[in-house]
Amino acid sequence: MNPILDRTIRLALICSVAALLLGFVDSMTAPQIAEHKRIELQNALNDLVVTGTAGEAEPQDGPVVTARYPISDGGAVTGYILALKGSGYGGEMKLLASYSLDGTLLKAILMENNETPGLGKKAEKREYMEKFTGRGNQGNPIPTTKAKLEKPDAVGGSTITFTGVSRALAAGSDYIREGLK
């Protein structure tokens, strides 16, 4: 047999077996991955609720706000958790943030992202989000530039991540204040 044809057949056989194995592994792990994401989302929602309980997701079709979860306490809606999209150094970032009805940010969590370890990944920490907490109402907007921070050096090298996070959180605050459009 021609050596080139022999190598081609062997390579095709190896690729076929590898593809079948990858498909099998994917079909076995997909349910566990989906369950892990569901649990991670539920834990984040529970963490974001200050008082009351989060309701079911209400999908939104905005460029930044992708879903909202009403927070109710004693039957009355007291705020919302918003699923937000931001744009960071590593691409799209997904955030969850809770707001009071006047647009004040209560808590925020950076969920899915591909930010740079050591710089942009700092946004995953609770301390990072504290610079935005308590802001967002009419008289105290969420800072969207380093100059608007009380401690501008707190961002340290992750300007694109900061801008993506802050703009998404500010858009969420605007969304709440403007009547949940």
C-alpha positions as CSV (number, residue, x, y, z in Angstrom):
1,M,0.0,0.0,0.0
2,N,1.1,3.5,-0.7
3,P,2.7,5.0,2.5
4,I,0.8,8.3,2.2
5,L,-2.5,6.5,1.9
6,D,-1.6,4.3,4.8
7,R,-0.8,7.3,7.0
8,T,-4.0,9.1,5.8
9,I,-6.1,6.1,6.8
10,R,-4.4,5.7,10.2
11,L,-4.8,9.5,10.9
12,A,-8.5,9.4,9.9
13,L,-9.1,6.4,12.2
14,I,-7.4,8.1,15.1
15,C,-9.3,11.3,14.5
16,S,-12.6,9.4,14.3
17,V,-11.9,7.6,17.6
18,A,-10.9,10.8,19.3
19,A,-14.1,12.6,18.1
20,L,-16.3,9.7,19.3
21,L,-14.6,9.8,22.7
22,L,-14.9,13.5,23.0
23,G,-18.6,13.3,22.1
24,F,-19.1,10.6,24.7
25,V,-17.3,12.6,27.5
26,D,-19.3,15.7,26.6
27,S,-22.6,13.9,26.8
28,M,-21.6,12.5,30.2
29,T,-20.4,15.8,31.7
30,A,-23.0,18.2,30.2
31,P,-25.7,17.5,32.9
32,Q,-23.2,17.9,35.7
33,I,-22.0,21.2,34.2
34,A,-25.5,22.5,33.8
35,E,-26.3,21.5,37.4
36,H,-23.2,23.2,38.7
37,K,-24.2,26.4,36.9
38,R,-27.7,26.2,38.3
39,I,-26.4,25.8,41.8
40,E,-23.8,28.7,41.3
41,L,-26.6,31.0,40.1
42,Q,-28.9,30.1,43.0
43,N,-26.1,30.7,45.5
44,A,-25.4,34.0,43.9
45,L,-29.0,35.0,44.0
46,N,-29.3,34.1,47.7
47,D,-26.1,36.1,48.5
48,L,-27.5,39.2,46.7
49,V,-30.8,39.3,48.6
50,V,-30.4,41.6,51.6
51,T,-33.9,40.9,52.9
52,G,-36.7,38.9,51.4
53,T,-36.6,36.4,48.6
54,A,-35.7,36.5,44.9
55,G,-38.4,35.5,42.4
56,E,-38.2,33.8,39.1
57,A,-36.1,35.2,36.2
58,E,-37.9,37.6,33.9
59,P,-35.9,37.8,30.6
60,Q,-35.1,41.2,29.3
61,D,-33.9,42.0,25.8
62,G,-31.7,45.0,26.5
63,P,-28.1,45.4,25.5
64,V,-26.9,45.3,29.1
65,V,-29.8,44.1,31.3
66,T,-30.5,40.5,30.2
67,A,-32.9,39.4,33.0
68,R,-34.4,40.6,36.3
69,Y,-35.4,38.8,39.4
70,P,-37.9,40.7,41.6
71,I,-37.0,40.7,45.3
72,S,-40.1,40.5,47.5
73,D,-40.5,40.9,51.2
74,G,-43.9,40.4,52.8
75,G,-45.6,40.2,49.4
76,A,-44.2,43.6,48.2
77,V,-41.5,44.1,45.7
78,T,-38.6,45.8,47.5
79,G,-36.0,45.7,44.7
80,Y,-34.5,43.7,41.9
81,I,-31.6,41.5,41.0
82,L,-30.4,42.3,37.5
83,A,-28.4,40.0,35.2
84,L,-26.0,42.3,33.4
85,K,-23.5,42.1,30.5
86,G,-20.4,44.1,30.5
87,S,-17.4,44.2,28.2
88,G,-13.9,43.6,29.8
89,Y,-10.4,43.0,28.7
90,G,-11.1,39.3,28.2
91,G,-14.4,39.8,26.4
92,E,-18.0,39.6,27.7
93,M,-18.5,39.6,31.5
94,K,-21.7,38.5,33.2
95,L,-22.7,40.2,36.5
96,L,-25.5,39.9,38.9
97,A,-26.4,42.9,41.0
98,S,-29.2,43.7,43.5
99,Y,-30.7,47.2,43.6
100,S,-33.3,48.9,45.8
101,L,-36.2,50.6,44.0
102,D,-34.4,54.0,43.9
103,G,-31.5,52.5,41.9
104,T,-29.1,52.1,44.8
105,L,-26.7,49.2,44.3
106,L,-26.9,46.8,47.3
107,K,-24.5,44.1,46.2
108,A,-22.9,42.9,43.0
109,I,-21.1,39.7,41.9
110,L,-19.0,39.1,38.8
111,M,-20.0,35.7,37.5
112,E,-18.6,34.5,34.1
113,N,-15.6,36.3,32.7
114,N,-12.2,35.8,31.0
115,E,-10.3,38.6,32.7
116,T,-6.6,38.5,33.3
117,P,-5.6,36.6,36.4
118,G,-4.1,38.9,39.0
119,L,-5.6,42.1,37.5
120,G,-9.1,41.8,36.1
121,K,-9.9,38.8,38.2
122,K,-9.7,41.0,41.3
123,A,-13.3,42.1,40.2
124,E,-14.5,38.7,41.4
125,K,-13.7,39.6,45.0
126,R,-16.4,41.1,47.3
127,E,-14.0,43.9,48.3
128,Y,-13.7,45.1,44.7
129,M,-17.5,45.5,44.3
130,E,-17.7,47.5,47.6
131,K,-16.5,50.7,45.8
132,F,-19.9,50.6,44.0
133,T,-22.1,49.6,46.9
134,G,-24.6,52.2,48.2
135,R,-24.3,54.2,45.0
136,G,-26.5,54.6,42.0
137,N,-29.4,56.7,43.4
138,Q,-30.1,60.1,41.8
139,G,-27.7,62.1,44.0
140,N,-24.9,59.5,44.2
141,P,-24.2,57.9,40.8
142,I,-22.1,54.8,40.3
143,P,-18.5,55.9,39.4
144,T,-17.7,55.0,35.8
145,T,-14.2,56.5,35.7
146,K,-11.2,56.2,38.1
147,A,-11.4,59.9,38.7
148,K,-14.8,59.5,40.3
149,L,-13.5,57.0,42.9
150,E,-12.5,58.1,46.4
151,K,-9.4,55.9,46.1
152,P,-8.4,55.9,42.4
153,D,-5.4,53.7,43.0
154,A,-7.7,50.8,44.2
155,V,-8.2,49.7,40.6
156,G,-4.5,49.2,39.8
157,G,-3.9,48.2,36.2
158,S,-7.3,46.9,35.3
159,T,-8.9,49.9,33.8
160,I,-10.8,48.0,31.1
161,T,-12.3,45.6,33.6
162,F,-13.2,48.5,35.9
163,T,-14.9,50.4,33.0
164,G,-16.9,47.3,31.9
165,V,-18.0,46.5,35.4
166,S,-18.9,50.1,36.4
167,R,-20.7,50.8,33.1
168,A,-22.8,47.7,33.5
169,L,-23.7,48.5,37.1
170,A,-24.5,52.1,36.2
171,A,-26.7,50.9,33.4
172,G,-28.5,48.6,35.9
173,S,-29.1,51.5,38.2
174,D,-30.4,53.7,35.4
175,Y,-32.7,50.8,34.3
176,I,-34.2,50.7,37.8
177,R,-34.5,54.5,38.2
178,E,-36.1,54.9,34.8
179,G,-39.0,52.7,35.7
180,L,-37.7,49.2,34.7
181,K,-38.1,49.8,30.9
